[in-house]
Structure formats: structure tokens, C-alpha cells
Amino acid sequence: IIKRIEKRKTLEKRSDDEFDTIIKRYDTYMETTKPVLEFYSEKSNFYEIDGTLEINEITVKIDAFLNV
């Protein structure tokens, strides 16, 4: 994650992608978001989708989950 964000900083010239900020965001994720994800991932109607896929691939997966 750190390498990806550092590369983004170089490409996009983002000032908020300093190392200390990255670590703080990661810590916040671990404290607040990850427990919610773990809670819902135990539910039978929870589906995980790889957000790095192309939009049309994500749409197909969502449609399959919704039986559309």
C-alpha cells in the first residue's frame, strides 16, 4: 500500500501522501473500518468485490449478486 501511494504521490503530485499521513490513515482504517468489514463479512449476504477490476467487470459481479 505504501509503495502504491508513494507512486501516486510522484505521479499526481499529491501533498497528502506523505509517509506520516499514510501511516495515520492506515491506523485509522485498522481501528475503525476493519472491524466493520470483519463484522459484515461474517454475514451470509456479504459479498466482496475487487475494486481494482474494470468498471464493467464490477457491474457484472454486482448484477450477479443481485440476481439481475
mmCIF file of the N, C-alpha and C atoms, coordinates in Angstrom:
data_MODEL
# 
_entry.id   MODEL 
# 
loop_
_atom_site.group_PDB 
_atom_site.id 
_atom_site.type_symbol 
_atom_site.label_atom_id 
_atom_site.label_alt_id 
_atom_site.label_comp_id 
_atom_site.label_asym_id 
_atom_site.label_entity_id 
_atom_site.label_seq_id 
_atom_site.pdbx_PDB_ins_code 
_atom_site.Cartn_x 
_atom_site.Cartn_y 
_atom_site.Cartn_z 
_atom_site.occupancy 
_atom_site.B_iso_or_equiv 
_atom_site.pdbx_formal_charge 
_atom_site.auth_seq_id 
_atom_site.auth_comp_id 
_atom_site.auth_asym_id 
_atom_site.auth_atom_id 
_atom_site.pdbx_PDB_model_num 
ATOM 1   N N  . ILE A 1 1  ? 0.835   -1.192  0.000   1.00 0.00 ? 1  ILE A N  1 
ATOM 2   C CA . ILE A 1 1  ? 0.000   0.000   0.000   1.00 0.00 ? 1  ILE A CA 1 
ATOM 3   C C  . ILE A 1 1  ? 0.876   1.249   0.000   1.00 0.00 ? 1  ILE A C  1 
ATOM 4   N N  . ILE A 1 2  ? 1.900   1.220   0.832   1.00 0.00 ? 2  ILE A N  1 
ATOM 5   C CA . ILE A 1 2  ? 2.774   2.396   0.929   1.00 0.00 ? 2  ILE A CA 1 
ATOM 6   C C  . ILE A 1 2  ? 3.447   2.670   -0.414  1.00 0.00 ? 2  ILE A C  1 
ATOM 7   N N  . LYS A 1 3  ? 3.935   1.619   -1.072  1.00 0.00 ? 3  LYS A N  1 
ATOM 8   C CA . LYS A 1 3  ? 4.593   1.803   -2.377  1.00 0.00 ? 3  LYS A CA 1 
ATOM 9   C C  . LYS A 1 3  ? 3.617   2.367   -3.404  1.00 0.00 ? 3  LYS A C  1 
ATOM 10  N N  . ARG A 1 4  ? 2.376   1.874   -3.397  1.00 0.00 ? 4  ARG A N  1 
ATOM 11  C CA . ARG A 1 4  ? 1.372   2.345   -4.346  1.00 0.00 ? 4  ARG A CA 1 
ATOM 12  C C  . ARG A 1 4  ? 1.075   3.822   -4.111  1.00 0.00 ? 4  ARG A C  1 
ATOM 13  N N  . ILE A 1 5  ? 0.926   4.207   -2.856  1.00 0.00 ? 5  ILE A N  1 
ATOM 14  C CA . ILE A 1 5  ? 0.610   5.603   -2.532  1.00 0.00 ? 5  ILE A CA 1 
ATOM 15  C C  . ILE A 1 5  ? 1.796   6.511   -2.831  1.00 0.00 ? 5  ILE A C  1 
ATOM 16  N N  . GLU A 1 6  ? 2.994   6.037   -2.540  1.00 0.00 ? 6  GLU A N  1 
ATOM 17  C CA . GLU A 1 6  ? 4.176   6.849   -2.857  1.00 0.00 ? 6  GLU A CA 1 
ATOM 18  C C  . GLU A 1 6  ? 4.305   7.047   -4.372  1.00 0.00 ? 6  GLU A C  1 
ATOM 19  N N  . LYS A 1 7  ? 3.962   6.022   -5.137  1.00 0.00 ? 7  LYS A N  1 
ATOM 20  C CA . LYS A 1 7  ? 3.996   6.158   -6.592  1.00 0.00 ? 7  LYS A CA 1 
ATOM 21  C C  . LYS A 1 7  ? 2.941   7.170   -7.041  1.00 0.00 ? 7  LYS A C  1 
ATOM 22  N N  . ARG A 1 8  ? 1.754   7.103   -6.432  1.00 0.00 ? 8  ARG A N  1 
ATOM 23  C CA . ARG A 1 8  ? 0.694   8.045   -6.756  1.00 0.00 ? 8  ARG A CA 1 
ATOM 24  C C  . ARG A 1 8  ? 1.137   9.470   -6.450  1.00 0.00 ? 8  ARG A C  1 
ATOM 25  N N  . LYS A 1 9  ? 1.838   9.629   -5.334  1.00 0.00 ? 9  LYS A N  1 
ATOM 26  C CA . LYS A 1 9  ? 2.317   10.961  -4.967  1.00 0.00 ? 9  LYS A CA 1 
ATOM 27  C C  . LYS A 1 9  ? 3.235   11.512  -6.049  1.00 0.00 ? 9  LYS A C  1 
ATOM 28  N N  . THR A 1 10 ? 4.104   10.653  -6.552  1.00 0.00 ? 10 THR A N  1 
ATOM 29  C CA . THR A 1 10 ? 5.039   11.070  -7.596  1.00 0.00 ? 10 THR A CA 1 
ATOM 30  C C  . THR A 1 10 ? 4.303   11.430  -8.881  1.00 0.00 ? 10 THR A C  1 
ATOM 31  N N  . LEU A 1 11 ? 3.329   10.609  -9.246  1.00 0.00 ? 11 LEU A N  1 
ATOM 32  C CA . LEU A 1 11 ? 2.608   10.831  -10.500 1.00 0.00 ? 11 LEU A CA 1 
ATOM 33  C C  . LEU A 1 11 ? 1.627   11.995  -10.417 1.00 0.00 ? 11 LEU A C  1 
ATOM 34  N N  . GLU A 1 12 ? 0.924   12.090  -9.289  1.00 0.00 ? 12 GLU A N  1 
ATOM 35  C CA . GLU A 1 12 ? -0.143  13.085  -9.169  1.00 0.00 ? 12 GLU A CA 1 
ATOM 36  C C  . GLU A 1 12 ? 0.254   14.319  -8.365  1.00 0.00 ? 12 GLU A C  1 
ATOM 37  N N  . LYS A 1 13 ? 1.448   14.306  -7.807  1.00 0.00 ? 13 LYS A N  1 
ATOM 38  C CA . LYS A 1 13 ? 1.938   15.438  -7.014  1.00 0.00 ? 13 LYS A CA 1 
ATOM 39  C C  . LYS A 1 13 ? 1.006   15.753  -5.841  1.00 0.00 ? 13 LYS A C  1 
ATOM 40  N N  . ARG A 1 14 ? 0.556   14.702  -5.146  1.00 0.00 ? 14 ARG A N  1 
ATOM 41  C CA . ARG A 1 14 ? -0.366  14.884  -4.025  1.00 0.00 ? 14 ARG A CA 1 
ATOM 42  C C  . ARG A 1 14 ? 0.409   15.211  -2.758  1.00 0.00 ? 14 ARG A C  1 
ATOM 43  N N  . SER A 1 15 ? 0.032   16.297  -2.131  1.00 0.00 ? 15 SER A N  1 
ATOM 44  C CA . SER A 1 15 ? 0.721   16.718  -0.912  1.00 0.00 ? 15 SER A CA 1 
ATOM 45  C C  . SER A 1 15 ? 0.282   15.907  0.307   1.00 0.00 ? 15 SER A C  1 
ATOM 46  N N  . ASP A 1 16 ? -0.881  15.240  0.218   1.00 0.00 ? 16 ASP A N  1 
ATOM 47  C CA . ASP A 1 16 ? -1.368  14.484  1.367   1.00 0.00 ? 16 ASP A CA 1 
ATOM 48  C C  . ASP A 1 16 ? -0.846  13.050  1.409   1.00 0.00 ? 16 ASP A C  1 
ATOM 49  N N  . ASP A 1 17 ? 0.074   12.714  0.556   1.00 0.00 ? 17 ASP A N  1 
ATOM 50  C CA . ASP A 1 17 ? 0.625   11.364  0.526   1.00 0.00 ? 17 ASP A CA 1 
ATOM 51  C C  . ASP A 1 17 ? 2.013   11.283  1.154   1.00 0.00 ? 17 ASP A C  1 
ATOM 52  N N  . GLU A 1 18 ? 2.241   12.033  2.191   1.00 0.00 ? 18 GLU A N  1 
ATOM 53  C CA . GLU A 1 18 ? 3.483   11.932  2.952   1.00 0.00 ? 18 GLU A CA 1 
ATOM 54  C C  . GLU A 1 18 ? 3.440   10.658  3.797   1.00 0.00 ? 18 GLU A C  1 
ATOM 55  N N  . PHE A 1 19 ? 4.594   10.126  4.136   1.00 0.00 ? 19 PHE A N  1 
ATOM 56  C CA . PHE A 1 19 ? 4.676   8.869   4.873   1.00 0.00 ? 19 PHE A CA 1 
ATOM 57  C C  . PHE A 1 19 ? 3.897   8.909   6.180   1.00 0.00 ? 19 PHE A C  1 
ATOM 58  N N  . ASP A 1 20 ? 4.041   9.968   6.947   1.00 0.00 ? 20 ASP A N  1 
ATOM 59  C CA . ASP A 1 20 ? 3.332   10.068  8.229   1.00 0.00 ? 20 ASP A CA 1 
ATOM 60  C C  . ASP A 1 20 ? 1.815   10.061  8.031   1.00 0.00 ? 20 ASP A C  1 
ATOM 61  N N  . THR A 1 21 ? 1.352   10.709  6.986   1.00 0.00 ? 21 THR A N  1 
ATOM 62  C CA . THR A 1 21 ? -0.077  10.739  6.691   1.00 0.00 ? 21 THR A CA 1 
ATOM 63  C C  . THR A 1 21 ? -0.567  9.355   6.283   1.00 0.00 ? 21 THR A C  1 
ATOM 64  N N  . ILE A 1 22 ? 0.232   8.656   5.505   1.00 0.00 ? 22 ILE A N  1 
ATOM 65  C CA . ILE A 1 22 ? -0.115  7.295   5.085   1.00 0.00 ? 22 ILE A CA 1 
ATOM 66  C C  . ILE A 1 22 ? -0.280  6.403   6.309   1.00 0.00 ? 22 ILE A C  1 
ATOM 67  N N  . ILE A 1 23 ? 0.660   6.462   7.220   1.00 0.00 ? 23 ILE A N  1 
ATOM 68  C CA . ILE A 1 23 ? 0.608   5.633   8.424   1.00 0.00 ? 23 ILE A CA 1 
ATOM 69  C C  . ILE A 1 23 ? -0.611  5.996   9.277   1.00 0.00 ? 23 ILE A C  1 
ATOM 70  N N  . LYS A 1 24 ? -0.901  7.276   9.395   1.00 0.00 ? 24 LYS A N  1 
ATOM 71  C CA . LYS A 1 24 ? -2.062  7.699   10.179  1.00 0.00 ? 24 LYS A CA 1 
ATOM 72  C C  . LYS A 1 24 ? -3.357  7.188   9.549   1.00 0.00 ? 24 LYS A C  1 
ATOM 73  N N  . ARG A 1 25 ? -3.457  7.283   8.218   1.00 0.00 ? 25 ARG A N  1 
ATOM 74  C CA . ARG A 1 25 ? -4.651  6.775   7.531   1.00 0.00 ? 25 ARG A CA 1 
ATOM 75  C C  . ARG A 1 25 ? -4.782  5.270   7.724   1.00 0.00 ? 25 ARG A C  1 
ATOM 76  N N  . TYR A 1 26 ? -3.677  4.552   7.650   1.00 0.00 ? 26 TYR A N  1 
ATOM 77  C CA . TYR A 1 26 ? -3.701  3.102   7.847   1.00 0.00 ? 26 TYR A CA 1 
ATOM 78  C C  . TYR A 1 26 ? -4.160  2.763   9.272   1.00 0.00 ? 26 TYR A C  1 
ATOM 79  N N  . ASP A 1 27 ? -3.618  3.454   10.246  1.00 0.00 ? 27 ASP A N  1 
ATOM 80  C CA . ASP A 1 27 ? -4.018  3.211   11.642  1.00 0.00 ? 27 ASP A CA 1 
ATOM 81  C C  . ASP A 1 27 ? -5.506  3.484   11.842  1.00 0.00 ? 27 ASP A C  1 
ATOM 82  N N  . THR A 1 28 ? -6.001  4.548   11.232  1.00 0.00 ? 28 THR A N  1 
ATOM 83  C CA . THR A 1 28 ? -7.424  4.868   11.327  1.00 0.00 ? 28 THR A CA 1 
ATOM 84  C C  . THR A 1 28 ? -8.253  3.762   10.688  1.00 0.00 ? 28 THR A C  1 
ATOM 85  N N  . TYR A 1 29 ? -7.813  3.273   9.548   1.00 0.00 ? 29 TYR A N  1 
ATOM 86  C CA . TYR A 1 29 ? -8.510  2.162   8.885   1.00 0.00 ? 29 TYR A CA 1 
ATOM 87  C C  . TYR A 1 29 ? -8.571  0.940   9.798   1.00 0.00 ? 29 TYR A C  1 
ATOM 88  N N  . MET A 1 30 ? -7.445  0.584   10.389  1.00 0.00 ? 30 MET A N  1 
ATOM 89  C CA . MET A 1 30 ? -7.386  -0.601  11.245  1.00 0.00 ? 30 MET A CA 1 
ATOM 90  C C  . MET A 1 30 ? -8.281  -0.460  12.471  1.00 0.00 ? 30 MET A C  1 
ATOM 91  N N  . GLU A 1 31 ? -8.403  0.740   12.984  1.00 0.00 ? 31 GLU A N  1 
ATOM 92  C CA . GLU A 1 31 ? -9.194  0.980   14.193  1.00 0.00 ? 31 GLU A CA 1 
ATOM 93  C C  . GLU A 1 31 ? -10.686 1.113   13.912  1.00 0.00 ? 31 GLU A C  1 
ATOM 94  N N  . THR A 1 32 ? -11.055 1.685   12.779  1.00 0.00 ? 32 THR A N  1 
ATOM 95  C CA . THR A 1 32 ? -12.470 1.998   12.560  1.00 0.00 ? 32 THR A CA 1 
ATOM 96  C C  . THR A 1 32 ? -13.125 1.194   11.439  1.00 0.00 ? 32 THR A C  1 
ATOM 97  N N  . THR A 1 33 ? -12.459 1.041   10.330  1.00 0.00 ? 33 THR A N  1 
ATOM 98  C CA . THR A 1 33 ? -13.083 0.401   9.180   1.00 0.00 ? 33 THR A CA 1 
ATOM 99  C C  . THR A 1 33 ? -12.961 -1.113  9.218   1.00 0.00 ? 33 THR A C  1 
ATOM 100 N N  . LYS A 1 34 ? -11.802 -1.626  9.555   1.00 0.00 ? 34 LYS A N  1 
ATOM 101 C CA . LYS A 1 34 ? -11.594 -3.073  9.531   1.00 0.00 ? 34 LYS A CA 1 
ATOM 102 C C  . LYS A 1 34 ? -12.563 -3.819  10.442  1.00 0.00 ? 34 LYS A C  1 
ATOM 103 N N  . PRO A 1 35 ? -12.835 -3.355  11.658  1.00 0.00 ? 35 PRO A N  1 
ATOM 104 C CA . PRO A 1 35 ? -13.813 -4.081  12.490  1.00 0.00 ? 35 PRO A CA 1 
ATOM 105 C C  . PRO A 1 35 ? -15.212 -4.149  11.854  1.00 0.00 ? 35 PRO A C  1 
ATOM 106 N N  . VAL A 1 36 ? -15.614 -3.099  11.167  1.00 0.00 ? 36 VAL A N  1 
ATOM 107 C CA . VAL A 1 36 ? -16.914 -3.099  10.492  1.00 0.00 ? 36 VAL A CA 1 
ATOM 108 C C  . VAL A 1 36 ? -16.893 -4.116  9.357   1.00 0.00 ? 36 VAL A C  1 
ATOM 109 N N  . LEU A 1 37 ? -15.822 -4.124  8.585   1.00 0.00 ? 37 LEU A N  1 
ATOM 110 C CA . LEU A 1 37 ? -15.674 -5.086  7.495   1.00 0.00 ? 37 LEU A CA 1 
ATOM 111 C C  . LEU A 1 37 ? -15.709 -6.519  8.029   1.00 0.00 ? 37 LEU A C  1 
ATOM 112 N N  . GLU A 1 38 ? -15.008 -6.767  9.117   1.00 0.00 ? 38 GLU A N  1 
ATOM 113 C CA . GLU A 1 38 ? -14.998 -8.113  9.709   1.00 0.00 ? 38 GLU A CA 1 
ATOM 114 C C  . GLU A 1 38 ? -16.394 -8.508  10.183  1.00 0.00 ? 38 GLU A C  1 
ATOM 115 N N  . PHE A 1 39 ? -17.126 -7.580  10.788  1.00 0.00 ? 39 PHE A N  1 
ATOM 116 C CA . PHE A 1 39 ? -18.478 -7.858  11.257  1.00 0.00 ? 39 PHE A CA 1 
ATOM 117 C C  . PHE A 1 39 ? -19.378 -8.282  10.093  1.00 0.00 ? 39 PHE A C  1 
ATOM 118 N N  . TYR A 1 40 ? -19.405 -7.482  9.036   1.00 0.00 ? 40 TYR A N  1 
ATOM 119 C CA . TYR A 1 40 ? -20.297 -7.767  7.918   1.00 0.00 ? 40 TYR A CA 1 
ATOM 120 C C  . TYR A 1 40 ? -19.825 -8.955  7.083   1.00 0.00 ? 40 TYR A C  1 
ATOM 121 N N  . SER A 1 41 ? -18.542 -9.228  7.041   1.00 0.00 ? 41 SER A N  1 
ATOM 122 C CA . SER A 1 41 ? -18.045 -10.343 6.233   1.00 0.00 ? 41 SER A CA 1 
ATOM 123 C C  . SER A 1 41 ? -18.498 -11.686 6.780   1.00 0.00 ? 41 SER A C  1 
ATOM 124 N N  . GLU A 1 42 ? -18.943 -11.717 8.016   1.00 0.00 ? 42 GLU A N  1 
ATOM 125 C CA . GLU A 1 42 ? -19.454 -12.952 8.608   1.00 0.00 ? 42 GLU A CA 1 
ATOM 126 C C  . GLU A 1 42 ? -20.914 -13.202 8.252   1.00 0.00 ? 42 GLU A C  1 
ATOM 127 N N  . LYS A 1 43 ? -21.572 -12.232 7.635   1.00 0.00 ? 43 LYS A N  1 
ATOM 128 C CA . LYS A 1 43 ? -22.980 -12.351 7.260   1.00 0.00 ? 43 LYS A CA 1 
ATOM 129 C C  . LYS A 1 43 ? -23.101 -13.091 5.934   1.00 0.00 ? 43 LYS A C  1 
ATOM 130 N N  . SER A 1 44 ? -24.189 -13.849 5.781   1.00 0.00 ? 44 SER A N  1 
ATOM 131 C CA . SER A 1 44 ? -24.368 -14.655 4.568   1.00 0.00 ? 44 SER A CA 1 
ATOM 132 C C  . SER A 1 44 ? -24.630 -13.804 3.327   1.00 0.00 ? 44 SER A C  1 
ATOM 133 N N  . ASN A 1 45 ? -25.115 -12.590 3.508   1.00 0.00 ? 45 ASN A N  1 
ATOM 134 C CA . ASN A 1 45 ? -25.399 -11.741 2.347   1.00 0.00 ? 45 ASN A CA 1 
ATOM 135 C C  . ASN A 1 45 ? -24.294 -10.721 2.077   1.00 0.00 ? 45 ASN A C  1 
ATOM 136 N N  . PHE A 1 46 ? -23.092 -11.012 2.556   1.00 0.00 ? 46 PHE A N  1 
ATOM 137 C CA . PHE A 1 46 ? -21.934 -10.142 2.320   1.00 0.00 ? 46 PHE A CA 1 
ATOM 138 C C  . PHE A 1 46 ? -21.175 -10.662 1.112   1.00 0.00 ? 46 PHE A C  1 
ATOM 139 N N  . TYR A 1 47 ? -20.876 -9.780  0.193   1.00 0.00 ? 47 TYR A N  1 
ATOM 140 C CA . TYR A 1 47 ? -20.109 -10.144 -0.996  1.00 0.00 ? 47 TYR A CA 1 
ATOM 141 C C  . TYR A 1 47 ? -18.941 -9.176  -1.134  1.00 0.00 ? 47 TYR A C  1 
ATOM 142 N N  . GLU A 1 48 ? -17.811 -9.710  -1.442  1.00 0.00 ? 48 GLU A N  1 
ATOM 143 C CA . GLU A 1 48 ? -16.624 -8.873  -1.623  1.00 0.00 ? 48 GLU A CA 1 
ATOM 144 C C  . GLU A 1 48 ? -16.306 -8.779  -3.104  1.00 0.00 ? 48 GLU A C  1 
ATOM 145 N N  . ILE A 1 49 ? -16.025 -7.567  -3.554  1.00 0.00 ? 49 ILE A N  1 
ATOM 146 C CA . ILE A 1 49 ? -15.698 -7.324  -4.953  1.00 0.00 ? 49 ILE A CA 1 
ATOM 147 C C  . ILE A 1 49 ? -14.350 -6.626  -5.028  1.00 0.00 ? 49 ILE A C  1 
ATOM 148 N N  . ASP A 1 50 ? -13.521 -7.094  -5.929  1.00 0.00 ? 50 ASP A N  1 
ATOM 149 C CA . ASP A 1 50 ? -12.207 -6.495  -6.151  1.00 0.00 ? 50 ASP A CA 1 
ATOM 150 C C  . ASP A 1 50 ? -12.390 -5.159  -6.867  1.00 0.00 ? 50 ASP A C  1 
ATOM 151 N N  . GLY A 1 51 ? -12.153 -4.077  -6.168  1.00 0.00 ? 51 GLY A N  1 
ATOM 152 C CA . GLY A 1 51 ? -12.338 -2.744  -6.720  1.00 0.00 ? 51 GLY A CA 1 
ATOM 153 C C  . GLY A 1 51 ? -11.303 -2.335  -7.745  1.00 0.00 ? 51 GLY A C  1 
ATOM 154 N N  . THR A 1 52 ? -10.309 -3.171  -7.975  1.00 0.00 ? 52 THR A N  1 
ATOM 155 C CA . THR A 1 52 ? -9.311  -2.841  -8.991  1.00 0.00 ? 52 THR A CA 1 
ATOM 156 C C  . THR A 1 52 ? -9.709  -3.348  -10.369 1.00 0.00 ? 52 THR A C  1 
ATOM 157 N N  . LEU A 1 53 ? -10.826 -4.083  -10.440 1.00 0.00 ? 53 LEU A N  1 
ATOM 158 C CA . LEU A 1 53 ? -11.303 -4.572  -11.735 1.00 0.00 ? 53 LEU A CA 1 
ATOM 159 C C  . LEU A 1 53 ? -11.843 -3.419  -12.568 1.00 0.00 ? 53 LEU A C  1 
ATOM 160 N N  . GLU A 1 54 ? -12.038 -3.683  -13.849 1.00 0.00 ? 54 GLU A N  1 
ATOM 161 C CA . GLU A 1 54 ? -12.662 -2.698  -14.727 1.00 0.00 ? 54 GLU A CA 1 
ATOM 162 C C  . GLU A 1 54 ? -14.115 -2.498  -14.290 1.00 0.00 ? 54 GLU A C  1 
ATOM 163 N N  . ILE A 1 55 ? -14.641 -1.313  -14.537 1.00 0.00 ? 55 ILE A N  1 
ATOM 164 C CA . ILE A 1 55 ? -15.986 -0.976  -14.099 1.00 0.00 ? 55 ILE A CA 1 
ATOM 165 C C  . ILE A 1 55 ? -17.020 -1.975  -14.624 1.00 0.00 ? 55 ILE A C  1 
ATOM 166 N N  . ASN A 1 56 ? -16.895 -2.362  -15.883 1.00 0.00 ? 56 ASN A N  1 
ATOM 167 C CA . ASN A 1 56 ? -17.879 -3.303  -16.432 1.00 0.00 ? 56 ASN A CA 1 
ATOM 168 C C  . ASN A 1 56 ? -17.789 -4.670  -15.734 1.00 0.00 ? 56 ASN A C  1 
ATOM 169 N N  . GLU A 1 57 ? -16.603 -5.093  -15.323 1.00 0.00 ? 57 GLU A N  1 
ATOM 170 C CA . GLU A 1 57 ? -16.460 -6.349  -14.587 1.00 0.00 ? 57 GLU A CA 1 
ATOM 171 C C  . GLU A 1 57 ? -17.094 -6.245  -13.197 1.00 0.00 ? 57 GLU A C  1 
ATOM 172 N N  . ILE A 1 58 ? -16.913 -5.116  -12.555 1.00 0.00 ? 58 ILE A N  1 
ATOM 173 C CA . ILE A 1 58 ? -17.532 -4.887  -11.240 1.00 0.00 ? 58 ILE A CA 1 
ATOM 174 C C  . ILE A 1 58 ? -19.052 -4.904  -11.377 1.00 0.00 ? 58 ILE A C  1 
ATOM 175 N N  . THR A 1 59 ? -19.565 -4.248  -12.414 1.00 0.00 ? 59 THR A N  1 
ATOM 176 C CA . THR A 1 59 ? -21.007 -4.216  -12.644 1.00 0.00 ? 59 THR A CA 1 
ATOM 177 C C  . THR A 1 59 ? -21.571 -5.616  -12.840 1.00 0.00 ? 59 THR A C  1 
ATOM 178 N N  . VAL A 1 60 ? -20.884 -6.440  -13.602 1.00 0.00 ? 60 VAL A N  1 
ATOM 179 C CA . VAL A 1 60 ? -21.327 -7.822  -13.830 1.00 0.00 ? 60 VAL A CA 1 
ATOM 180 C C  . VAL A 1 60 ? -21.383 -8.584  -12.503 1.00 0.00 ? 60 VAL A C  1 
ATOM 181 N N  . LYS A 1 61 ? -20.380 -8.398  -11.667 1.00 0.00 ? 61 LYS A N  1 
ATOM 182 C CA . LYS A 1 61 ? -20.365 -9.082  -10.365 1.00 0.00 ? 61 LYS A CA 1 
ATOM 183 C C  . LYS A 1 61 ? -21.509 -8.616  -9.463  1.00 0.00 ? 61 LYS A C  1 
ATOM 184 N N  . ILE A 1 62 ? -21.753 -7.309  -9.432  1.00 0.00 ? 62 ILE A N  1 
ATOM 185 C CA . ILE A 1 62 ? -22.854 -6.778  -8.632  1.00 0.00 ? 62 ILE A CA 1 
ATOM 186 C C  . ILE A 1 62 ? -24.183 -7.318  -9.146  1.00 0.00 ? 62 ILE A C  1 
ATOM 187 N N  . ASP A 1 63 ? -24.357 -7.297  -10.465 1.00 0.00 ? 63 ASP A N  1 
ATOM 188 C CA . ASP A 1 63 ? -25.594 -7.818  -11.052 1.00 0.00 ? 63 ASP A CA 1 
ATOM 189 C C  . ASP A 1 63 ? -25.788 -9.285  -10.684 1.00 0.00 ? 63 ASP A C  1 
ATOM 190 N N  . ALA A 1 64 ? -24.708 -10.067 -10.665 1.00 0.00 ? 64 ALA A N  1 
ATOM 191 C CA . ALA A 1 64 ? -24.812 -11.483 -10.312 1.00 0.00 ? 64 ALA A CA 1 
ATOM 192 C C  . ALA A 1 64 ? -25.235 -11.638 -8.844  1.00 0.00 ? 64 ALA A C  1 
ATOM 193 N N  . PHE A 1 65 ? -24.683 -10.829 -7.965  1.00 0.00 ? 65 PHE A N  1 
ATOM 194 C CA . PHE A 1 65 ? -25.067 -10.890 -6.552  1.00 0.00 ? 65 PHE A CA 1 
ATOM 195 C C  . PHE A 1 65 ? -26.533 -10.532 -6.358  1.00 0.00 ? 65 PHE A C  1 
ATOM 196 N N  . LEU A 1 66 ? -27.004 -9.578  -7.144  1.00 0.00 ? 66 LEU A N  1 
ATOM 197 C CA . LEU A 1 66 ? -28.389 -9.110  -7.031  1.00 0.00 ? 66 LEU A CA 1 
ATOM 198 C C  . LEU A 1 66 ? -29.353 -9.948  -7.869  1.00 0.00 ? 66 LEU A C  1 
ATOM 199 N N  . ASN A 1 67 ? -28.809 -10.921 -8.606  1.00 0.00 ? 67 ASN A N  1 
ATOM 200 C CA . ASN A 1 67 ? -29.608 -11.764 -9.492  1.00 0.00 ? 67 ASN A CA 1 
ATOM 201 C C  . ASN A 1 67 ? -30.355 -10.934 -10.533 1.00 0.00 ? 67 ASN A C  1 
ATOM 202 N N  . VAL A 1 68 ? -29.669 -9.954  -11.106 1.00 0.00 ? 68 VAL A N  1 
ATOM 203 C CA . VAL A 1 68 ? -30.276 -9.075  -12.124 1.00 0.00 ? 68 VAL A CA 1 
ATOM 204 C C  . VAL A 1 68 ? -30.039 -9.671  -13.484 1.00 0.00 ? 68 VAL A C  1 
# 
